[in-house]
Amino acid sequence: MPSAHFLVDIPLCCFRAHTQPCLAQHCGKAVNPVRLSNLCQQRGLSKLKTTALRRFVQHKVLFTMAGPMTDSHRRFLQTMMCNGIVDASKAKTLHRLCCETHKVSYAPDKLDEFVNIINTQLQPMFMQIRKGMSEEDGQQYYALVNLADTEITRMASDYSDNELELFRKAMDLIVESENGMACSTDILNLADKLQSKKMKKKEVEGVLQRLVVDKWLCEKNGEYTLSTRCIMEMEQYIRNMYQDLVKLCNICHNIAIQSQMCENPSCGIKMHVPCVARYFRGRTEPHCPACNEFWPHEIPVISRSQSQIPSPSQPASSKENSAPSTKTPRSSRLRK
């Protein structure tokens, strides 16, 4: 089956234009590859993305799922395929709109159950809609991820060999840094260090822009971090490749890249910035939850709406992972 990222920018009209005649005929006939290819070509989709969409249609994921799957679930899945990742507030709004559009029962507190029904059907294709957390402010996201592959090579359909090598080296800089960031200058300087094919710095800038647009990286004030989608999809790869560098957050037990670290040499636990804010809220004398040493870092402030401490990593829609966002104050002593 195709990787989730193949479908991130497929417009809904492509789904609708092809699935409407199939629905009218109760999906009794095979997919018309010429019709589907023409539709995708009109929308400017690559051959690989067209192939990915065709496979999903052939497997009847979008409109013939059995069991409790309804059109509201299918519409939600189509939108996730188009966007790849959405924040929790948009996911809740999408949930309501999908239910109202298809006149099915809607319960505001049943989003995760709604997503679990979709995940049950996606399981044979090693795909899943997961929930993740921002490493900066704790905001939650929902993302459609591929569970079958754990290597960066899943991106090979959209990026050339030297572009993938650049991404790997940029990821090295980010993960190996003290604050989980890499400045644009350091990444641009990688242009002459690529083994596959050298790149001009202008070309590197273009690739970085694509990586941001495709939601693999985030950029703010010339600093690059791993995005929500990247950490959620690449979690196993990150654990395998950087097992000596990446530790788990002591609070939520997910991988911690942008985080604070206990300065006690015999301890050294890490906590995400939002986890620090939640754990130490209301405490005048913050102490390490593991060794009880004084916690010397600045305690950030997060909003009440983001005050729930995330649960440990779990499969399906209850999964909590690291992800990027924007507004938490951070100390100059912030660490990986």
Disulfide bonds with the S-S distance in Angstrom:
none
